[in-house]
Amino acid sequence: MKCPVDNETLVITTRGDVEIDYCPQCRGVWLDRGELDKIIERSAQPIPTYKEGRGDYSRKPKKKSSILSELFDF
């Protein structure tokens, strides 16, 4: 499939259970039917965080990030 903006060939990547089409040139993102609904559902779920007191002091707490940053990190 071609990018509607610059006619570059779109790249398909899968993040979780969501397939994302994006343009490597203009970085535009296109979603197929139902994929936005999947992203919205996933964003409503709590993100697991580091819990202190488990005896694992070698790990640093992870910075909280949004589900969108995880999905669109390409």
PQR file with spaces between the fields and no chain letter, atoms N, CA, C, O and H, PARSE charges and radii, in Angstrom:
ATOM       1  N    MET     1       0.850   -1.160    0.000 -0.4000 1.5000
ATOM       2  CA   MET     1       0.000    0.000    0.000 -0.0000 2.0000
ATOM       3  C    MET     1       0.906    1.235    0.000  0.5500 1.7000
ATOM       4  O    MET     1       1.992    1.219    0.579 -0.5500 1.4000
ATOM       5  N    LYS     2       0.454    2.281   -0.642 -0.4000 1.5000
ATOM       6  CA   LYS     2       1.213    3.518   -0.754 -0.0000 2.0000
ATOM       7  C    LYS     2       0.681    4.573    0.210  0.5500 1.7000
ATOM       8  O    LYS     2      -0.515    4.622    0.499 -0.5500 1.4000
ATOM       9  H    LYS     2      -0.428    2.294   -1.112  0.4000 1.0000
ATOM      10  N    CYS     3       1.582    5.411    0.700 -0.4000 1.5000
ATOM      11  CA   CYS     3       1.211    6.512    1.578 -0.0000 2.0000
ATOM      12  C    CYS     3       0.422    7.538    0.778  0.5500 1.7000
ATOM      13  O    CYS     3       0.862    7.944   -0.297 -0.5500 1.4000
ATOM      14  H    CYS     3       2.553    5.371    0.465  0.4000 1.0000
ATOM      15  N    PRO     4      -0.729    7.965    1.275 -0.5600 1.5000
ATOM      16  CA   PRO     4      -1.515    8.959    0.546  0.2800 2.0000
ATOM      17  C    PRO     4      -0.874   10.354    0.549  0.5500 1.7000
ATOM      18  O    PRO     4      -1.269   11.213   -0.240 -0.5500 1.4000
ATOM      19  N    VAL     5       0.105   10.584    1.422 -0.4000 1.5000
ATOM      20  CA   VAL     5       0.740   11.892    1.507 -0.0000 2.0000
ATOM      21  C    VAL     5       1.880   12.027    0.506  0.5500 1.7000
ATOM      22  O    VAL     5       1.937   12.995   -0.252 -0.5500 1.4000
ATOM      23  H    VAL     5       0.426    9.887    2.063  0.4000 1.0000
ATOM      24  N    ASP     6       2.805   11.031    0.506 -0.4000 1.5000
ATOM      25  CA   ASP     6       3.996   11.163   -0.332 -0.0000 2.0000
ATOM      26  C    ASP     6       4.247    9.975   -1.264  0.5500 1.7000
ATOM      27  O    ASP     6       5.302    9.885   -1.891 -0.5500 1.4000
ATOM      28  H    ASP     6       2.758   10.245    1.122  0.4000 1.0000
ATOM      29  N    ASN     7       3.282    9.076   -1.350 -0.4000 1.5000
ATOM      30  CA   ASN     7       3.328    7.919   -2.255 -0.0000 2.0000
ATOM      31  C    ASN     7       4.452    6.924   -1.938  0.5500 1.7000
ATOM      32  O    ASN     7       4.809    6.102   -2.781 -0.5500 1.4000
ATOM      33  H    ASN     7       2.425    9.149   -0.840  0.4000 1.0000
ATOM      34  N    GLU     8       5.002    6.999   -0.734 -0.4000 1.5000
ATOM      35  CA   GLU     8       6.021    6.055   -0.277 -0.0000 2.0000
ATOM      36  C    GLU     8       5.328    4.753    0.121  0.5500 1.7000
ATOM      37  O    GLU     8       4.167    4.772    0.529 -0.5500 1.4000
ATOM      38  H    GLU     8       4.712    7.667   -0.048  0.4000 1.0000
ATOM      39  N    THR     9       6.022    3.632    0.008 -0.4000 1.5000
ATOM      40  CA   THR     9       5.458    2.341    0.405 -0.0000 2.0000
ATOM      41  C    THR     9       5.344    2.293    1.928  0.5500 1.7000
ATOM      42  O    THR     9       6.317    2.548    2.638 -0.5500 1.4000
ATOM      43  H    THR     9       6.966    3.616   -0.324  0.4000 1.0000
ATOM      44  N    LEU    10       4.151    1.964    2.423 -0.4000 1.5000
ATOM      45  CA   LEU    10       3.919    1.870    3.859 -0.0000 2.0000
ATOM      46  C    LEU    10       4.564    0.617    4.426  0.5500 1.7000
ATOM      47  O    LEU    10       4.640   -0.415    3.760 -0.5500 1.4000
ATOM      48  H    LEU    10       3.361    1.756    1.846  0.4000 1.0000
ATOM      49  N    VAL    11       5.026    0.723    5.661 -0.4000 1.5000
ATOM      50  CA   VAL    11       5.604   -0.394    6.397 -0.0000 2.0000
ATOM      51  C    VAL    11       4.563   -0.852    7.407  0.5500 1.7000
ATOM      52  O    VAL    11       3.896   -0.034    8.041 -0.5500 1.4000
ATOM      53  H    VAL    11       4.964    1.562    6.202  0.4000 1.0000
ATOM      54  N    ILE    12       4.428   -2.166    7.550 -0.4000 1.5000
ATOM      55  CA   ILE    12       3.463   -2.726    8.499 -0.0000 2.0000
ATOM      56  C    ILE    12       4.227   -3.290    9.688  0.5500 1.7000
ATOM      57  O    ILE    12       5.171   -4.062    9.522 -0.5500 1.4000
ATOM      58  H    ILE    12       4.969   -2.830    7.034  0.4000 1.0000
ATOM      59  N    THR    13       3.814   -2.901   10.880 -0.4000 1.5000
ATOM      60  CA   THR    13       4.403   -3.432   12.100 -0.0000 2.0000
ATOM      61  C    THR    13       3.282   -3.851   13.038  0.5500 1.7000
ATOM      62  O    THR    13       2.193   -3.278   13.005 -0.5500 1.4000
ATOM      63  H    THR    13       3.047   -2.274   11.015  0.4000 1.0000
ATOM      64  N    THR    14       3.543   -4.837   13.864 -0.4000 1.5000
ATOM      65  CA   THR    14       2.553   -5.304   14.831 -0.0000 2.0000
ATOM      66  C    THR    14       3.063   -4.993   16.227  0.5500 1.7000
ATOM      67  O    THR    14       4.175   -5.378   16.589 -0.5500 1.4000
ATOM      68  H    THR    14       4.428   -5.303   13.891  0.4000 1.0000
ATOM      69  N    ARG    15       2.262   -4.305   16.999 -0.4000 1.5000
ATOM      70  CA   ARG    15       2.563   -3.982   18.399 -0.0000 2.0000
ATOM      71  C    ARG    15       1.445   -4.547   19.242  0.5500 1.7000
ATOM      72  O    ARG    15       0.302   -4.098   19.166 -0.5500 1.4000
ATOM      73  H    ARG    15       1.359   -3.992   16.706  0.4000 1.0000
ATOM      74  N    GLY    16       1.788   -5.545   20.053 -0.4000 1.5000
ATOM      75  CA   GLY    16       0.747   -6.222   20.815 -0.0000 2.0000
ATOM      76  C    GLY    16      -0.147   -6.945   19.829  0.5500 1.7000
ATOM      77  O    GLY    16       0.333   -7.776   19.058 -0.5500 1.4000
ATOM      78  H    GLY    16       2.717   -5.910   20.114  0.4000 1.0000
ATOM      79  N    ASP    17      -1.400   -6.655   19.837 -0.4000 1.5000
ATOM      80  CA   ASP    17      -2.323   -7.270   18.880 -0.0000 2.0000
ATOM      81  C    ASP    17      -2.835   -6.246   17.871  0.5500 1.7000
ATOM      82  O    ASP    17      -3.873   -6.453   17.242 -0.5500 1.4000
ATOM      83  H    ASP    17      -1.790   -5.980   20.464  0.4000 1.0000
ATOM      84  N    VAL    18      -2.099   -5.132   17.717 -0.4000 1.5000
ATOM      85  CA   VAL    18      -2.524   -4.069   16.816 -0.0000 2.0000
ATOM      86  C    VAL    18      -1.549   -3.971   15.652  0.5500 1.7000
ATOM      87  O    VAL    18      -0.341   -3.841   15.851 -0.5500 1.4000
ATOM      88  H    VAL    18      -1.256   -4.964   18.227  0.4000 1.0000
ATOM      89  N    GLU    19      -2.079   -4.034   14.446 -0.4000 1.5000
ATOM      90  CA   GLU    19      -1.266   -3.890   13.240 -0.0000 2.0000
ATOM      91  C    GLU    19      -1.299   -2.423   12.813  0.5500 1.7000
ATOM      92  O    GLU    19      -2.368   -1.846   12.615 -0.5500 1.4000
ATOM      93  H    GLU    19      -3.060   -4.139   14.285  0.4000 1.0000
ATOM      94  N    ILE    20      -0.117   -1.833   12.676 -0.4000 1.5000
ATOM      95  CA   ILE    20      -0.004   -0.415   12.359 -0.0000 2.0000
ATOM      96  C    ILE    20       0.700   -0.268   11.016  0.5500 1.7000
ATOM      97  O    ILE    20       1.759   -0.855   10.793 -0.5500 1.4000
ATOM      98  H    ILE    20       0.751   -2.302   12.837  0.4000 1.0000
ATOM      99  N    ASP    21       0.105    0.517   10.127 -0.4000 1.5000
ATOM     100  CA   ASP    21       0.743    0.860    8.856 -0.0000 2.0000
ATOM     101  C    ASP    21       1.323    2.262    9.023  0.5500 1.7000
ATOM     102  O    ASP    21       0.613    3.187    9.417 -0.5500 1.4000
ATOM     103  H    ASP    21      -0.755    0.994   10.308  0.4000 1.0000
ATOM     104  N    TYR    22       2.614    2.418    8.723 -0.4000 1.5000
ATOM     105  CA   TYR    22       3.204    3.749    8.843 -0.0000 2.0000
ATOM     106  C    TYR    22       4.139    4.035    7.683  0.5500 1.7000
ATOM     107  O    TYR    22       4.659    3.121    7.044 -0.5500 1.4000
ATOM     108  H    TYR    22       3.190    1.667    8.403  0.4000 1.0000
ATOM     109  N    CYS    23       4.342    5.308    7.424 -0.4000 1.5000
ATOM     110  CA   CYS    23       5.210    5.757    6.350 -0.0000 2.0000
ATOM     111  C    CYS    23       6.576    6.085    6.934  0.5500 1.7000
ATOM     112  O    CYS    23       6.669    6.923    7.831 -0.5500 1.4000
ATOM     113  H    CYS    23       3.919    6.051    7.943  0.4000 1.0000
ATOM     114  N    PRO    24       7.645    5.446    6.448 -0.5600 1.5000
ATOM     115  CA   PRO    24       8.976    5.745    6.978  0.2800 2.0000
ATOM     116  C    PRO    24       9.466    7.140    6.577  0.5500 1.7000
ATOM     117  O    PRO    24      10.383    7.677    7.198 -0.5500 1.4000
ATOM     118  N    GLN    25       8.866    7.718    5.555 -0.4000 1.5000
ATOM     119  CA   GLN    25       9.286    9.036    5.081 -0.0000 2.0000
ATOM     120  C    GLN    25       8.636   10.164    5.891  0.5500 1.7000
ATOM     121  O    GLN    25       9.339   10.956    6.518 -0.5500 1.4000
ATOM     122  H    GLN    25       8.121    7.282    5.051  0.4000 1.0000
ATOM     123  N    CYS    26       7.318   10.243    5.883 -0.4000 1.5000
ATOM     124  CA   CYS    26       6.616   11.336    6.578 -0.0000 2.0000
ATOM     125  C    CYS    26       6.177   10.953    7.989  0.5500 1.7000
ATOM     126  O    CYS    26       5.709   11.807    8.742 -0.5500 1.4000
ATOM     127  H    CYS    26       6.747    9.599    5.373  0.4000 1.0000
ATOM     128  N    ARG    27       6.325    9.667    8.358 -0.4000 1.5000
ATOM     129  CA   ARG    27       5.967    9.113    9.665 -0.0000 2.0000
ATOM     130  C    ARG    27       4.473    9.186    9.948  0.5500 1.7000
ATOM     131  O    ARG    27       4.059    9.179   11.108 -0.5500 1.4000
ATOM     132  H    ARG    27       6.705    8.974    7.746  0.4000 1.0000
ATOM     133  N    GLY    28       3.662    9.256    8.898 -0.4000 1.5000
ATOM     134  CA   GLY    28       2.218    9.180    9.047 -0.0000 2.0000
ATOM     135  C    GLY    28       1.814    7.778    9.470  0.5500 1.7000
ATOM     136  O    GLY    28       2.476    6.804    9.109 -0.5500 1.4000
ATOM     137  H    GLY    28       3.998    9.262    7.956  0.4000 1.0000
ATOM     138  N    VAL    29       0.733    7.669   10.232 -0.4000 1.5000
ATOM     139  CA   VAL    29       0.266    6.383   10.752 -0.0000 2.0000
ATOM     140  C    VAL    29      -1.164    6.161   10.303  0.5500 1.7000
ATOM     141  O    VAL    29      -2.001    7.060   10.392 -0.5500 1.4000
ATOM     142  H    VAL    29       0.196    8.460   10.525  0.4000 1.0000
ATOM     143  N    TRP    30      -1.444    4.937    9.813 -0.4000 1.5000
ATOM     144  CA   TRP    30      -2.790    4.572    9.383 -0.0000 2.0000
ATOM     145  C    TRP    30      -3.189    3.289   10.078  0.5500 1.7000
ATOM     146  O    TRP    30      -2.399    2.354   10.214 -0.5500 1.4000
ATOM     147  H    TRP    30      -0.764    4.207    9.741  0.4000 1.0000
ATOM     148  N    LEU    31      -4.442    3.269   10.516 -0.4000 1.5000
ATOM     149  CA   LEU    31      -4.987    2.101   11.210 -0.0000 2.0000
ATOM     150  C    LEU    31      -6.152    1.550   10.407  0.5500 1.7000
ATOM     151  O    LEU    31      -6.922    2.303    9.812 -0.5500 1.4000
ATOM     152  H    LEU    31      -5.084    4.028   10.406  0.4000 1.0000
ATOM     153  N    ASP    32      -6.273    0.231   10.396 -0.4000 1.5000
ATOM     154  CA   ASP    32      -7.402   -0.413    9.740 -0.0000 2.0000
ATOM     155  C    ASP    32      -8.598   -0.412   10.692  0.5500 1.7000
ATOM     156  O    ASP    32      -8.483   -0.059   11.865 -0.5500 1.4000
ATOM     157  H    ASP    32      -5.647   -0.381   10.879  0.4000 1.0000
ATOM     158  N    ARG    33      -9.731   -0.812   10.159 -0.4000 1.5000
ATOM     159  CA   ARG    33     -10.967   -0.840   10.948 -0.0000 2.0000
ATOM     160  C    ARG    33     -10.776   -1.683   12.212  0.5500 1.7000
ATOM     161  O    ARG    33     -10.264   -2.801   12.153 -0.5500 1.4000
ATOM     162  H    ARG    33      -9.825   -1.098    9.205  0.4000 1.0000
ATOM     163  N    GLY    34     -11.188   -1.143   13.332 -0.4000 1.5000
ATOM     164  CA   GLY    34     -11.143   -1.867   14.602 -0.0000 2.0000
ATOM     165  C    GLY    34      -9.838   -1.696   15.369  0.5500 1.7000
ATOM     166  O    GLY    34      -9.792   -1.990   16.563 -0.5500 1.4000
ATOM     167  H    GLY    34     -11.604   -0.236   13.380  0.4000 1.0000
ATOM     168  N    GLU    35      -8.783   -1.232   14.718 -0.4000 1.5000
ATOM     169  CA   GLU    35      -7.497   -1.111   15.404 -0.0000 2.0000
ATOM     170  C    GLU    35      -7.491    0.044   16.403  0.5500 1.7000
ATOM     171  O    GLU    35      -6.875   -0.066   17.463 -0.5500 1.4000
ATOM     172  H    GLU    35      -8.820   -0.993   13.748  0.4000 1.0000
ATOM     173  N    LEU    36      -8.156    1.134   16.086 -0.4000 1.5000
ATOM     174  CA   LEU    36      -8.254    2.231   17.044 -0.0000 2.0000
ATOM     175  C    LEU    36      -9.020    1.784   18.288  0.5500 1.7000
ATOM     176  O    LEU    36      -8.665    2.162   19.405 -0.5500 1.4000
ATOM     177  H    LEU    36      -8.656    1.224   15.225  0.4000 1.0000
ATOM     178  N    ASP    37     -10.063    0.987   18.102 -0.4000 1.5000
ATOM     179  CA   ASP    37     -10.807    0.455   19.247 -0.0000 2.0000
ATOM     180  C    ASP    37      -9.903   -0.397   20.135  0.5500 1.7000
ATOM     181  O    ASP    37     -10.000   -0.319   21.360 -0.5500 1.4000
ATOM     182  H    ASP    37     -10.352    0.680   17.196  0.4000 1.0000
ATOM     183  N    LYS    38      -9.025   -1.210   19.541 -0.4000 1.5000
ATOM     184  CA   LYS    38      -8.089   -2.025   20.320 -0.0000 2.0000
ATOM     185  C    LYS    38      -7.135   -1.145   21.115  0.5500 1.7000
ATOM     186  O    LYS    38      -6.836   -1.435   22.274 -0.5500 1.4000
ATOM     187  H    LYS    38      -8.946   -1.274   18.546  0.4000 1.0000
ATOM     188  N    ILE    39      -6.654   -0.066   20.491 -0.4000 1.5000
ATOM     189  CA   ILE    39      -5.748    0.847   21.181 -0.0000 2.0000
ATOM     190  C    ILE    39      -6.455    1.513   22.354  0.5500 1.7000
ATOM     191  O    ILE    39      -5.875    1.645   23.432 -0.5500 1.4000
ATOM     192  H    ILE    39      -6.897    0.169   19.550  0.4000 1.0000
ATOM     193  N    ILE    40      -7.687    1.929   22.160 -0.4000 1.5000
ATOM     194  CA   ILE    40      -8.459    2.566   23.234 -0.0000 2.0000
ATOM     195  C    ILE    40      -8.680    1.583   24.378  0.5500 1.7000
ATOM     196  O    ILE    40      -8.550    1.959   25.542 -0.5500 1.4000
ATOM     197  H    ILE    40      -8.159    1.822   21.285  0.4000 1.0000
ATOM     198  N    GLU    41      -9.011    0.333   24.068 -0.4000 1.5000
ATOM     199  CA   GLU    41      -9.208   -0.679   25.109 -0.0000 2.0000
ATOM     200  C    GLU    41      -7.925   -0.894   25.903  0.5500 1.7000
ATOM     201  O    GLU    41      -7.957   -0.952   27.132 -0.5500 1.4000
ATOM     202  H    GLU    41      -9.117    0.028   23.122  0.4000 1.0000
ATOM     203  N    ARG    42      -6.794   -1.012   25.207 -0.4000 1.5000
ATOM     204  CA   ARG    42      -5.517   -1.231   25.888 -0.0000 2.0000
ATOM     205  C    ARG    42      -5.119   -0.032   26.730  0.5500 1.7000
ATOM     206  O    ARG    42      -4.526   -0.199   27.795 -0.5500 1.4000
ATOM     207  H    ARG    42      -6.767   -0.965   24.209  0.4000 1.0000
ATOM     208  N    SER    43      -5.434    1.180   26.272 -0.4000 1.5000
ATOM     209  CA   SER    43      -5.046    2.369   27.028 -0.0000 2.0000
ATOM     210  C    SER    43      -5.849    2.506   28.315  0.5500 1.7000
ATOM     211  O    SER    43      -5.419    3.198   29.239 -0.5500 1.4000
ATOM     212  H    SER    43      -5.916    1.316   25.406  0.4000 1.0000
ATOM     213  N    ALA    44      -6.999    1.865   28.389 -0.4000 1.5000
ATOM     214  CA   ALA    44      -7.823    1.918   29.595 -0.0000 2.0000
ATOM     215  C    ALA    44      -7.329    0.946   30.663  0.5500 1.7000
ATOM     216  O    ALA    44      -7.719    1.060   31.825 -0.5500 1.4000
ATOM     217  H    ALA    44      -7.348    1.303   27.639  0.4000 1.0000
ATOM     218  N    GLN    45      -6.472   -0.012   30.285 -0.4000 1.5000
ATOM     219  CA   GLN    45      -5.951   -0.984   31.242 -0.0000 2.0000
ATOM     220  C    GLN    45      -4.793   -0.369   32.017  0.5500 1.7000
ATOM     221  O    GLN    45      -4.007    0.393   31.453 -0.5500 1.4000
ATOM     222  H    GLN    45      -6.155   -0.104   29.341  0.4000 1.0000
ATOM     223  N    PRO    46      -4.678   -0.691   33.304 -0.5600 1.5000
ATOM     224  CA   PRO    46      -3.557   -0.142   34.090  0.2800 2.0000
ATOM     225  C    PRO    46      -2.229   -0.737   33.633  0.5500 1.7000
ATOM     226  O    PRO    46      -2.151   -1.904   33.251 -0.5500 1.4000
ATOM     227  N    ILE    47      -1.187    0.091   33.680 -0.4000 1.5000
ATOM     228  CA   ILE    47       0.155   -0.354   33.320 -0.0000 2.0000
ATOM     229  C    ILE    47       0.823   -0.875   34.581  0.5500 1.7000
ATOM     230  O    ILE    47       0.822   -0.187   35.601 -0.5500 1.4000
ATOM     231  H    ILE    47      -1.250    1.040   33.990  0.4000 1.0000
ATOM     232  N    PRO    48       1.406   -2.098   34.537 -0.5600 1.5000
ATOM     233  CA   PRO    48       2.074   -2.624   35.726  0.2800 2.0000
ATOM     234  C    PRO    48       3.276   -1.744   36.085  0.5500 1.7000
ATOM     235  O    PRO    48       4.014   -1.306   35.202 -0.5500 1.4000
ATOM     236  N    THR    49       3.465   -1.493   37.368 -0.4000 1.5000
ATOM     237  CA   THR    49       4.579   -0.673   37.826 -0.0000 2.0000
ATOM     238  C    THR    49       5.430   -1.462   38.804  0.5500 1.7000
ATOM     239  O    THR    49       4.991   -2.477   39.343 -0.5500 1.4000
ATOM     240  H    THR    49       2.866   -1.849   38.084  0.4000 1.0000
ATOM     241  N    TYR    50       6.642   -0.994   39.028 -0.4000 1.5000
ATOM     242  CA   TYR    50       7.568   -1.585   39.983 -0.0000 2.0000
ATOM     243  C    TYR    50       7.035   -1.393   41.395  0.5500 1.7000
ATOM     244  O    TYR    50       6.597   -0.300   41.754 -0.5500 1.4000
ATOM     245  H    TYR    50       6.999   -0.169   38.590  0.4000 1.0000
ATOM     246  N    LYS    51       7.070   -2.437   42.183 -0.4000 1.5000
ATOM     247  CA   LYS    51       6.606   -2.336   43.563 -0.0000 2.0000
ATOM     248  C    LYS    51       7.797   -2.548   44.491  0.5500 1.7000
ATOM     249  O    LYS    51       8.523   -3.535   44.370 -0.5500 1.4000
ATOM     250  H    LYS    51       7.425   -3.325   41.891  0.4000 1.0000
ATOM     251  N    GLU    52       7.987   -1.626   45.404 -0.4000 1.5000
ATOM     252  CA   GLU    52       9.072   -1.744   46.365 -0.0000 2.0000
ATOM     253  C    GLU    52       8.736   -2.793   47.409  0.5500 1.7000
ATOM     254  O    GLU    52       7.575   -3.145   47.618 -0.5500 1.4000
ATOM     255  H    GLU    52       7.397   -0.824   45.502  0.4000 1.0000
ATOM     256  N    GLY    53       9.782   -3.281   48.057 -0.4000 1.5000
ATOM     257  CA   GLY    53       9.583   -4.217   49.149 -0.0000 2.0000
ATOM     258  C    GLY    53       9.573   -5.662   48.709  0.5500 1.7000
ATOM     259  O    GLY    53       9.258   -6.546   49.506 -0.5500 1.4000
ATOM     260  H    GLY    53      10.725   -2.995   47.887  0.4000 1.0000
ATOM     261  N    ARG    54       9.911   -5.923   47.461 -0.4000 1.5000
ATOM     262  CA   ARG    54       9.948   -7.312   47.016 -0.0000 2.0000
ATOM     263  C    ARG    54      11.344   -7.907   47.179  0.5500 1.7000
ATOM     264  O    ARG    54      11.559   -9.074   46.851 -0.5500 1.4000
ATOM     265  H    ARG    54      10.167   -5.205   46.813  0.4000 1.0000
ATOM     266  N    GLY    55      12.287   -7.125   47.678 -0.4000 1.5000
ATOM     267  CA   GLY    55      13.627   -7.649   47.890 -0.0000 2.0000
ATOM     268  C    GLY    55      14.504   -7.559   46.658  0.5500 1.7000
ATOM     269  O    GLY    55      15.654   -7.997   46.708 -0.5500 1.4000
ATOM     270  H    GLY    55      12.113   -6.177   47.945  0.4000 1.0000
ATOM     271  N    ASP    56      14.028   -7.024   45.577 -0.4000 1.5000
ATOM     272  CA   ASP    56      14.811   -6.907   44.350 -0.0000 2.0000
ATOM     273  C    ASP    56      15.296   -5.468   44.231  0.5500 1.7000
ATOM     274  O    ASP    56      14.622   -4.621   43.645 -0.5500 1.4000
ATOM     275  H    ASP    56      13.094   -6.669   45.537  0.4000 1.0000
ATOM     276  N    TYR    57      16.480   -5.198   44.798 -0.4000 1.5000
ATOM     277  CA   TYR    57      16.992   -3.839   44.807 -0.0000 2.0000
ATOM     278  C    TYR    57      17.878   -3.546   43.613  0.5500 1.7000
ATOM     279  O    TYR    57      18.331   -2.413   43.449 -0.5500 1.4000
ATOM     280  H    TYR    57      17.028   -5.886   45.275  0.4000 1.0000
ATOM     281  N    SER    58      18.136   -4.537   42.777 -0.4000 1.5000
ATOM     282  CA   SER    58      19.007   -4.318   41.620 -0.0000 2.0000
ATOM     283  C    SER    58      18.272   -3.617   40.476  0.5500 1.7000
ATOM     284  O    SER    58      18.911   -3.063   39.581 -0.5500 1.4000
ATOM     285  H    SER    58      17.768   -5.458   42.910  0.4000 1.0000
ATOM     286  N    ARG    59      16.953   -3.636   40.497 -0.4000 1.5000
ATOM     287  CA   ARG    59      16.177   -2.995   39.434 -0.0000 2.0000
ATOM     288  C    ARG    59      15.749   -1.608   39.862  0.5500 1.7000
ATOM     289  O    ARG    59      15.391   -1.370   41.016 -0.5500 1.4000
ATOM     290  H    ARG    59      16.434   -4.085   41.224  0.4000 1.0000
ATOM     291  N    LYS    60      15.794   -0.703   38.904 -0.4000 1.5000
ATOM     292  CA   LYS    60      15.299    0.644   39.161 -0.0000 2.0000
ATOM     293  C    LYS    60      13.831    0.698   38.769  0.5500 1.7000
ATOM     294  O    LYS    60      13.413   -0.026   37.865 -0.5500 1.4000
ATOM     295  H    LYS    60      16.085   -0.897   37.967  0.4000 1.0000
ATOM     296  N    PRO    61      13.053    1.523   39.413 -0.5600 1.5000
ATOM     297  CA   PRO    61      11.653    1.660   39.005  0.2800 2.0000
ATOM     298  C    PRO    61      11.575    2.202   37.580  0.5500 1.7000
ATOM     299  O    PRO    61      12.309    3.116   37.205 -0.5500 1.4000
ATOM     300  N    LYS    62      10.689    1.631   36.816 -0.4000 1.5000
ATOM     301  CA   LYS    62      10.495    2.098   35.446 -0.0000 2.0000
ATOM     302  C    LYS    62       9.634    3.342   35.444  0.5500 1.7000
ATOM     303  O    LYS    62       8.692    3.473   36.226 -0.5500 1.4000
ATOM     304  H    LYS    62      10.093    0.888   37.121  0.4000 1.0000
ATOM     305  N    LYS    63       9.975    4.249   34.552 -0.4000 1.5000
ATOM     306  CA   LYS    63       9.160    5.445   34.391 -0.0000 2.0000
ATOM     307  C    LYS    63       7.844    5.022   33.763  0.5500 1.7000
ATOM     308  O    LYS    63       7.823    4.238   32.815 -0.5500 1.4000
ATOM     309  H    LYS    63      10.740    4.142   33.917  0.4000 1.0000
ATOM     310  N    LYS    64       6.752    5.540   34.292 -0.4000 1.5000
ATOM     311  CA   LYS    64       5.454    5.227   33.716 -0.0000 2.0000
ATOM     312  C    LYS    64       5.383    5.798   32.312  0.5500 1.7000
ATOM     313  O    LYS    64       5.755    6.947   32.074 -0.5500 1.4000
ATOM     314  H    LYS    64       6.769    6.176   35.063  0.4000 1.0000
ATOM     315  N    SER    65       4.906    4.992   31.398 -0.4000 1.5000
ATOM     316  CA   SER    65       4.734    5.475   30.036 -0.0000 2.0000
ATOM     317  C    SER    65       3.326    5.120   29.583  0.5500 1.7000
ATOM     318  O    SER    65       2.670    4.245   30.149 -0.5500 1.4000
ATOM     319  H    SER    65       4.604    4.059   31.591  0.4000 1.0000
ATOM     320  N    SER    66       2.892    5.805   28.575 -0.4000 1.5000
ATOM     321  CA   SER    66       1.549    5.532   28.093 -0.0000 2.0000
ATOM     322  C    SER    66       1.581    4.381   27.105  0.5500 1.7000
ATOM     323  O    SER    66       2.631    4.063   26.547 -0.5500 1.4000
ATOM     324  H    SER    66       3.425    6.516   28.116  0.4000 1.0000
ATOM     325  N    ILE    67       0.461    3.770   26.895 -0.4000 1.5000
ATOM     326  CA   ILE    67       0.339    2.684   25.936 -0.0000 2.0000
ATOM     327  C    ILE    67       0.618    3.192   24.527  0.5500 1.7000
ATOM     328  O    ILE    67       1.099    2.442   23.677 -0.5500 1.4000
ATOM     329  H    ILE    67      -0.392    4.028   27.350  0.4000 1.0000
ATOM     330  N    LEU    68       0.319    4.455   24.282 -0.4000 1.5000
ATOM     331  CA   LEU    68       0.564    5.018   22.955 -0.0000 2.0000
ATOM     332  C    LEU    68       2.051    5.114   22.655  0.5500 1.7000
ATOM     333  O    LEU    68       2.462    4.871   21.520 -0.5500 1.4000
ATOM     334  H    LEU    68      -0.072    5.064   24.972  0.4000 1.0000
ATOM     335  N    SER    69       2.864    5.461   23.637 -0.4000 1.5000
ATOM     336  CA   SER    69       4.309    5.519   23.393 -0.0000 2.0000
ATOM     337  C    SER    69       4.862    4.142   23.102  0.5500 1.7000
ATOM     338  O    SER    69       5.801    4.005   22.318 -0.5500 1.4000
ATOM     339  H    SER    69       2.530    5.658   24.559  0.4000 1.0000
ATOM     340  N    GLU    70       4.294    3.120   23.720 -0.4000 1.5000
ATOM     341  CA   GLU    70       4.711    1.751   23.450 -0.0000 2.0000
ATOM     342  C    GLU    70       4.315    1.323   22.041  0.5500 1.7000
ATOM     343  O    GLU    70       5.095    0.676   21.341 -0.5500 1.4000
ATOM     344  H    GLU    70       3.532    3.231   24.357  0.4000 1.0000
ATOM     345  N    LEU    71       3.125    1.678   21.634 -0.4000 1.5000
ATOM     346  CA   LEU    71       2.631    1.286   20.306 -0.0000 2.0000
ATOM     347  C    LEU    71       3.346    1.999   19.171  0.5500 1.7000
ATOM     348  O    LEU    71       3.644    1.394   18.141 -0.5500 1.4000
ATOM     349  H    LEU    71       2.492    2.203   22.202  0.4000 1.0000
ATOM     350  N    PHE    72       3.620    3.272   19.357 -0.4000 1.5000
ATOM     351  CA   PHE    72       4.137    4.072   18.261 -0.0000 2.0000
ATOM     352  C    PHE    72       5.641    4.315   18.359  0.5500 1.7000
ATOM     353  O    PHE    72       6.131    5.302   17.811 -0.5500 1.4000
ATOM     354  H    PHE    72       3.378    3.763   20.194  0.4000 1.0000
ATOM     355  N    ASP    73       6.379    3.456   19.033 -0.4000 1.5000
ATOM     356  CA   ASP    73       7.817    3.589   19.129 -0.0000 2.0000
ATOM     357  C    ASP    73       8.482    2.821   17.988  0.5500 1.7000
ATOM     358  O    ASP    73       8.932    1.690   18.171 -0.5500 1.4000
ATOM     359  H    ASP    73       5.981    2.654   19.479  0.4000 1.0000
ATOM     360  N    PHE    74       8.540    3.437   16.822 -0.4000 1.5000
ATOM     361  CA   PHE    74       9.190    2.819   15.661 -0.0000 2.0000
ATOM     362  C    PHE    74       9.953    3.838   14.876  0.5500 1.7000
ATOM     363  O    PHE    74      10.566    3.504   13.863 -0.5500 1.4000
ATOM     364  H    PHE    74       8.174    4.356   16.673  0.4000 1.0000
